[in-house]
C-alpha cells in the first residue's frame, strides 16, 4: 500500500512537471540558454560611440555578423530581422538589432551609417579594427574567410550566417539559423520580451 501511494505521488509530480514544461512555449530557434560565448563587444557604432552588450540591458538583443558587400545572406537576414521587429508593433522599441561587420576595411562608419539603418532606423552597425574584429569573431565562434574574386568588389567573405539573441538581462538564449522566417523570429522575441 505504501509503495502504491509513492507511485501515485511520483506520477502526480511527474504529471505536474510535464504540464509545466508543456505550457511554456518553446523557442523556434535553438535554445542555447546557459551557453557562454563572447565578451562585452567593445566596438564602435556607426555614429562613433563605443558600445558594449551591457549597454542594452533591459532590451532583447539580436547580434548578427556580416558585411555590407554580402550578396545574399546579410541583406536577407537584415530584412527578416526588420520584418520580425515590425511584427512586434510598439514592442519593437525593446528589441535592439546589432550588425557587426566582418569587413572593417570597406565597412567604414559612413558605409555602416547608410547600410544598417536602411533596414530599420533603430538598427545599429558596429565595427572594430582588423584585430578587434578577429577577436570578437573568435569570441562568438563566428567563422569568416576572405575569398579573392575577379569581381568589381575584389573579394568576398564566406561567413557564419546565424543570429544570437540575448534576453533583457544580457544572457545568451537563442541561436537562429540563416533563413529563419520573420514570424518565427518575432515569436522568439516575444517570448523573451515577456520574461
Secondary structure, 3 states (H helix, E strand, C coil): CHHHHHHHHHHHHHHHHHHHHHHCCCCCCEECCCCCCCCCEEEEECCCCEEEHHHHCCCEEEEEEECCCCCCHHHHHHHHHHHHHHHCHHHHHHEEEEEEECCCCCCCHHHHHHHHHHCCCCCEEEECCHHHHHHHHHHCCCCEEEEECCCCCCEEEEECCCEEEECCCCCEEEEECCCCCHHHHHHHHHHHHCC
